[in-house]
Amino acid sequence: MTLTTVFHPKYNPMIRKIESIFTLSDDERHALQQLPMQVVAIKADQDIVREGDAPSRSCLILSGFACTYKVTVQGKRQIVSFNLPGDLPDLQSLHLKVIDNSIGTISPCSVGFITHEDLRAICERYPRITAAFWRETLVDAAIFREWALNVGRREAYTRMACCCPRKIGQIIPVDVRQ
């Protein structure tokens, strides 16, 4: 079932996340509010996207917690990042034909699926939104580099302490413009 879900800007996690970086114009905010998405409730411990998929849409975490992970040769899951409300954890699938990781729920989640066609259209029309999405992928890349360092060189408590504050800052609204 496809829904056009409109969230109040105060409660829309994607708008709230972008506005923690810069103030959206009324036109940009309206475009994000009107972005069509299929909203799905997903139970805990379920895959949203699987490694090897060729998705035609990206997922927006609306509520709950998810993780991005890879499966080792031994069949064990290695988490490489945590995904919170407002995150578009598979945004790179907009430009890659096949996704090279999986995304799964940790808790029950509400996920909005946005077609790549709609994402491309909003990016073409609103360059500042494109810049915000690009910034998100750069932040994700920085977090991945920290995770890579964590795997081999830090003790377990230090590993979690290093990466968690960045994600916690996304849960607790902080205005980084000040």
Phi, psi and omega in degrees: 000126180262129181236144166262106185261124179248121178257146171300136184309326180295333185250352178285113186296329179290316179295316180300319180294313180296319182288351172283346180260312178206161180279126177283147171287164178301321180294317179295315180298316179298317179299318178292322179295326183270359180299117182293138176213148174267117182264128183230135173271126183236131180292166177296151177062038176240148176280138173265315179222142179247145175307134181095347177294153173243076188289150175250009180211159177248158182250140176247122177283116181267323176205156180092187182231139179227175177217153172259134184213163173239156176254128181285170177301328179281000179086012180265148180274129175246110179287133179247346173193158175255144183240130185243168177306132183101345180280143170248080191293343179244032180302329180297340179293347175298330183243351180250137182288323182235133181276140186256017177209171177249156175232126182228160179276143173261320177237172172303138183230151166253123185237132175258122177264126183241126183295148177299326178300315179292321177296317178298320180297315180292325179292322178293323184276331186233090183300330179289328175292319175303315179298321178295318177296318179298317178301319179300319179292327178291320177296317177301318179297320178296319178295318178300321178296320176297317179299318180299317177296319181300320186303320186253341193235357183236153174289159186305313182295321179294323179302312182290320181296330182290315188266332184296320182302325179297316180287323178300324177298337177279333180284314181269113182303120178232131178271102183280358180283342182277000000 
